Amino acid sequence: MQLTQANETTDEGALRAVSLTFKAMGRPADAVECYENAARKCPGEESFAMETLNAYAGMGEFKKMQQVG
């Protein structure tokens, strides 16, 4: 799966599938990037920010969690 294709979507179902795929492939940072991009495209969508937080927590990136707004 190409990261550039995954970064274009803001569909929650597609993002969930992409995120799980990246995690299974051992690429959790790519999953985080997808959610970060979706959150930037839809700043009022709280679920994208929450998923970004969860992804950072799963990676142990606690300082980055503090920067999610």
Helices and strands as residue ranges (DSSP letters): H 3-6, H 12-24, H 28-41, H 46-59, H 62-65
